[in-house]
Amino acid sequence: MGVFERYLSLWVGLSILLGVAFGKLFPEVFAVVAAFEYAHVNLVVAVLIWLMIYPMMIQVDFKAIKDVGKKPVGLGLTLTINWLIKPFSMALLAWLFFKVIYAHWGEIEQADEYIAGMILLGVAPCTAMVFVWSQLTKGDANYTLVQVAVNNLIMIVVFAPITAFLLGVSNIQVPWSTLVISVVLYVLLPLIAGVITRAKLDRAHDHAGLERFVARLKPWSIVGLLATVVLLFGFQAETIIAQPITIVLIAIPLLLQTYGIFAIGYGAAKKLKLPFSIAAPACMIGTSNFFELAVAVAISLFGLHSGAALATVVGVLVEVPVMLSLVAFANKTQYWFGGVKGR
C-alpha cells in the first residue's frame, strides 16, 4: 500500500473537516456546484466518481473468468454473501436502528434517507480496494481477479433490481430510470472503458505498460475520492454542525454489519476447509463495499444534500480502519486454515 492508501482514514477525516469548514464559510460556492446537474446526475461529482472508478476497472482482467470452474467453492461463498446475505442484512439493520432502536429517543429527520444510503452500501460489493485487502493477506491474486470480474458482471444485472426492491420494502420511492442510468454510468461504462484500455495497453501481455498507466492514475483516484468527500460534507455542513451525533448513529449499524458479515464468511470458509489464500480474500470481498458506486447512486437518486449521500460517505470513513483490523485478525488466525500461526 502507498502512503495514500495506508492512511486513507486520516485523509478522509481531514477531508470531512475541510468540507464542513468550507461549507459553513463558503455556502455560495457549493450552491454553484450543486447547480451543475443533468438528469439527476451532478456533473462535477460524476467526473470525480469516474476518477475513482476508472483506474480500478482497468485492473479487472475478464480473461480470468475462464478459470471460474477451477475453485468454485470460494467463489460460491463470495457470491452467496454478496447477493443473498449482505444486502438484506444491511437493510434489516438500517431499519432496525433507525425505525426501532433510535425511534425510542425521538423521531430522526431524514431517517428514510439514511436507511437508503446504507442499503446502497450493502448492495454494492467491493471492486477495487479488495485487491489491497487480498495483497495484505497474501491471497491468491488470480483467484481474486476471478471473484471481482464475476461480481462486476453480476452487478450490472442485479444491482438495480435488488436496490429497487429493498428501497421499496423500506417505503422509499425510487425512479427506475435514474437507477438504471446510474448503473450504466457508474458500472457498465467504466467497465467497458477499462476493458478497452486494458486491451490496448497490454497487447504484449507482460502487464508492464498497464501497470505504469495504473500507477499514474492512482493519485487521481485518491484525489477524486477526497474531493467528493469534501463536496458531500460541504453540502451537509449545516446538518452536521447542528446534529453531529448523526454521524455516530449511522456508523454504529455499519460497524455491526461489517464485523457481522466477516464473521459469517470467515466461519463458513473455515467450515468449508478453504485454503487461507482463498478464504481471506473471499471474506474481504464479501465484507467491504463499492462505496464509490454507493455514493454516486445516492447522489443521483436523492441529491447532494441528502441523508442518503451522507450515509454512504460515513461508510467510507468507517470501512478503511475496520477492514485493516479484519486484515490483521485474518493474518493472526490463518493457522485455522492450515497456515502459519500469527503474523
C-alpha positions in Angstrom: 0.0 0.0 0.0 1.2 3.5 -0.8 1.1 6.4 1.7 -2.4 7.5 0.5 -3.9 4.0 0.8 -2.3 3.3 4.1 -3.5 6.5 5.7 -6.8 6.8 3.8 -8.8 7.1 7.0 -6.8 10.1 8.0 -7.2 11.8 4.6 -10.9 11.1 4.6 -11.2 12.5 8.2 -9.3 15.7 7.1 -11.5 16.0 4.0 -14.6 15.8 6.2 -13.3 18.6 8.4 -12.4 20.7 5.3 -15.8 20.0 3.8 -17.7 21.1 6.9 -15.5 24.2 7.3 -15.8 25.2 3.6 -19.5 24.5 3.6 -20.0 26.8 6.5 -17.7 29.6 5.3 -18.5 29.5 1.5 -22.0 28.1 1.0 -22.5 30.0 -2.2 -19.6 28.0 -3.8 -21.3 24.7 -3.0 -24.6 26.1 -4.4 -22.9 26.8 -7.7 -21.5 23.2 -7.8 -24.9 21.8 -7.0 -26.4 23.6 -10.0 -24.3 21.6 -12.5 -26.8 18.8 -12.8 -28.3 16.9 -15.7 -30.9 14.1 -15.5 -30.5 13.9 -11.7 -26.7 13.5 -12.1 -24.4 16.1 -10.7 -21.7 16.6 -13.4 -18.9 17.6 -11.1 -19.4 14.6 -8.8 -19.8 12.3 -11.9 -16.3 13.4 -13.1 -14.9 12.8 -9.6 -16.5 9.4 -9.3 -15.1 8.4 -12.7 -11.7 9.4 -11.5 -12.1 6.9 -8.7 -13.7 4.1 -10.6 -11.9 4.1 -14.0 -8.4 3.1 -12.6 -10.0 0.3 -10.7 -11.8 -1.2 -13.6 -8.6 -1.2 -15.7 -7.2 -3.7 -13.2 -10.0 -6.2 -13.7 -9.0 -8.9 -16.2 -12.1 -10.6 -17.6 -10.0 -13.3 -19.2 -9.6 -14.7 -15.7 -13.3 -15.8 -15.8 -12.3 -18.8 -17.8 -10.8 -20.2 -14.6 -14.0 -19.8 -12.7 -14.6 -23.5 -12.5 -11.3 -24.4 -11.0 -12.1 -23.5 -7.4 -15.9 -23.0 -7.3 -16.4 -23.2 -3.5 -14.6 -19.9 -2.7 -16.4 -18.1 -5.5 -19.7 -19.6 -4.3 -19.1 -18.3 -0.8 -18.4 -14.8 -2.0 -21.4 -14.6 -4.3 -23.7 -16.0 -1.5 -22.5 -13.3 0.9 -22.6 -10.5 -1.6 -26.0 -11.2 -3.2 -28.0 -13.4 -0.8 -27.0 -12.2 2.6 -25.3 -8.8 2.7 -27.9 -6.6 1.0 -30.8 -7.9 3.1 -28.9 -7.9 6.4 -27.9 -4.3 5.8 -31.5 -3.3 5.0 -32.6 -5.1 8.2 -30.0 -3.4 10.4 -30.7 0.0 8.9 -34.4 -0.4 9.5 -33.9 -1.8 13.0 -31.7 1.0 14.2 -33.4 4.0 12.5 -37.0 2.8 12.8 -37.0 0.9 16.1 -33.9 1.5 18.4 -33.3 5.1 17.7 -37.0 5.8 17.4 -37.3 5.4 21.2 -35.3 8.6 21.6 -37.5 10.6 19.2 -38.1 10.9 15.5 -34.9 11.3 13.4 -35.0 13.7 10.5 -34.1 12.0 7.2 -34.2 8.6 8.7 -35.6 7.1 5.5 -32.7 8.6 3.5 -30.1 7.3 6.0 -31.6 3.8 5.5 -31.5 4.3 1.8 -27.8 5.2 1.9 -27.0 2.2 4.0 -28.9 -0.1 1.6 -26.9 1.2 -1.3 -23.7 0.4 0.6 -25.0 -3.1 1.3 -25.9 -3.8 -2.4 -22.6 -2.6 -3.8 -19.9 -5.3 -3.3 -16.2 -4.3 -3.3 -14.5 -3.9 -6.6 -11.2 -2.1 -6.1 -10.0 -2.0 -2.5 -10.3 -5.8 -2.3 -7.1 -6.0 -4.3 -5.4 -4.2 -1.4 -7.0 -6.5 1.2 -6.1 -9.5 -0.8 -2.5 -8.4 -1.1 -2.2 -7.7 2.6 -3.4 -11.2 3.4 -1.2 -12.7 0.7 -4.3 -14.0 -1.1 -4.4 -15.8 -4.4 -4.2 -12.8 -6.8 -5.5 -14.6 -9.8 -8.5 -16.0 -7.9 -9.2 -12.5 -6.5 -9.4 -11.3 -10.1 -11.9 -14.1 -10.9 -14.1 -13.1 -8.0 -14.0 -9.4 -8.8 -14.7 -10.0 -12.5 -17.7 -12.2 -11.9 -19.0 -9.8 -9.2 -18.9 -6.9 -11.7 -20.7 -8.8 -14.4 -23.4 -9.8 -11.9 -23.6 -6.3 -10.6 -24.6 -5.0 -14.0 -27.7 -7.2 -14.0 -28.8 -7.4 -10.4 -27.7 -4.1 -8.7 -30.7 -2.1 -9.9 -33.4 -4.8 -9.2 -32.2 -5.6 -5.6 -31.7 -1.9 -4.8 -35.2 -1.0 -6.0 -36.7 -4.0 -4.1 -35.0 -3.1 -0.8 -35.8 0.6 -1.1 -39.4 -0.3 -1.9 -39.6 -2.6 1.1 -38.4 0.4 3.1 -41.2 2.5 1.6 -38.8 4.7 -0.4 -39.9 5.6 -3.9 -37.2 5.0 -6.5 -37.3 6.3 -10.1 -36.2 3.3 -12.1 -34.9 5.4 -14.9 -32.5 7.2 -12.6 -31.4 3.9 -11.1 -30.7 2.3 -14.5 -28.8 5.4 -15.7 -26.7 5.3 -12.5 -25.8 1.6 -13.2 -24.9 2.3 -16.8 -22.9 5.5 -15.9 -21.0 4.2 -13.0 -20.7 0.4 -13.6 -21.2 -0.5 -17.2 -19.4 2.3 -19.0 -16.4 2.3 -16.6 -16.2 -1.5 -17.2 -16.2 -1.1 -20.9 -13.7 1.7 -20.8 -11.5 -0.4 -18.5 -11.6 -3.4 -20.8 -10.8 -1.3 -23.9 -7.9 0.5 -22.1 -6.5 -2.8 -20.8 -6.7 -4.4 -24.2 -4.7 -1.5 -25.8 -2.1 -1.2 -23.1 -1.5 -4.9 -22.5 -1.1 -6.2 -26.1 2.2 -7.8 -25.1 0.6 -9.5 -22.1 3.5 -8.5 -19.9 1.4 -6.0 -17.8 4.3 -3.6 -17.8 2.6 -0.8 -19.7 -0.6 -1.4 -18.0 0.9 -1.2 -14.5 2.7 2.1 -15.4 -0.6 3.6 -16.6 -2.5 2.5 -13.5 0.3 3.8 -11.2 0.0 7.2 -12.9 -3.8 7.2 -12.4 -3.8 6.1 -8.8 -3.1 9.5 -7.3 -6.0 10.9 -9.3 -8.3 8.2 -8.0 -7.5 9.3 -4.4 -8.0 13.0 -5.4 -11.4 12.1 -6.8 -12.4 10.3 -3.6 -11.2 13.1 -1.3 -12.7 15.8 -3.4 -16.0 14.0 -3.4 -15.9 13.7 0.4 -15.1 17.5 0.7 -18.1 18.3 -1.5 -20.5 16.0 0.2 -19.7 17.2 3.7 -19.7 20.8 2.4 -23.2 20.3 1.3 -24.1 18.7 4.6 -22.2 21.3 6.7 -25.3 22.9 8.3 -26.8 19.5 9.2 -23.6 18.1 10.6 -22.9 21.2 12.8 -26.5 21.1 14.1 -26.6 17.3 14.5 -23.1 15.8 14.9 -24.5 12.8 16.6 -25.9 11.7 13.3 -22.5 10.5 12.1 -22.3 8.2 15.1 -25.8 7.0 14.7 -25.1 6.0 11.1 -21.7 4.4 12.0 -23.0 2.0 14.6 -25.1 -0.2 12.4 -22.4 0.0 9.6 -19.8 -1.3 12.1 -22.1 -4.2 13.2 -22.8 -5.1 9.6 -19.2 -5.1 8.6 -17.9 -7.3 11.5 -21.0 -9.5 11.4 -20.7 -10.3 7.6 -17.0 -11.0 8.1 -17.8 -13.4 10.9 -20.3 -15.2 8.8 -18.0 -15.5 5.8 -14.9 -16.4 7.8 -16.8 -19.1 9.8 -18.2 -20.6 6.6 -14.8 -20.6 4.9 -13.3 -22.5 7.9 -16.1 -25.0 7.8 -15.7 -25.4 4.1 -12.0 -26.0 4.6 -10.9 -23.4 2.1 -7.2 -22.6 1.9 -6.3 -19.3 3.6 -5.2 -17.7 0.3 -8.8 -18.1 -1.0 -10.7 -17.8 2.3 -9.3 -14.4 3.3 -9.9 -12.6 0.0 -13.3 -14.2 -0.3 -14.4 -12.9 3.1 -12.8 -9.4 2.4 -14.8 -9.1 -0.9 -18.0 -10.1 0.9 -17.3 -7.6 3.8 -16.2 -4.5 2.0 -18.2 -2.2 -0.2 -18.0 -0.5 -3.6 -18.5 2.8 -1.8 -17.8 4.8 -4.9 -20.8 3.4 -6.6 -23.0 3.8 -3.5 -22.0 7.5 -3.2 -22.7 8.1 -6.9 -26.1 6.4 -6.9 -27.1 8.1 -3.6 -26.4 11.5 -5.2 -28.3 10.6 -8.4 -31.4 9.3 -6.6 -31.6 11.6 -3.6 -29.4 14.6 -4.2 -26.2 16.0 -3.0 -27.7 17.4 0.2 -29.5 14.1 1.1 -29.1 11.9 4.1 -28.5 9.0 1.8 -25.4 10.7 0.4 -24.2 11.4 3.9 -24.7 7.8 4.9 -22.6 6.5 2.0 -19.7 8.8 2.9 -19.8 7.7 6.5 -19.4 4.3 5.1 -16.1 5.4 3.5 -14.9 6.7 6.9 -15.9 3.5 8.7 -14.7 1.0 6.1 -11.0 1.5 5.9 -10.0 1.2 9.6 -12.4 -1.6 10.1 -11.1 -3.6 7.1 -7.5 -3.1 8.2 -8.5 -4.5 11.6 -10.0 -7.5 9.8 -6.8 -8.0 7.8 -4.8 -8.1 11.0 -7.2 -10.6 12.5 -7.2 -12.8 9.4 -3.4 -12.9 9.3 -3.2 -13.8 13.0 -5.7 -16.6 12.6 -4.5 -18.1 9.3 -3.4 -21.2 11.2 -7.2 -22.1 11.4 -6.8 -22.9 7.7 -3.5 -24.7 8.0 -1.3 -21.7 7.6 1.4 -20.3 9.9 0.3 -19.1 13.3 0.1 -15.4 13.6 1.8 -12.7 11.5 
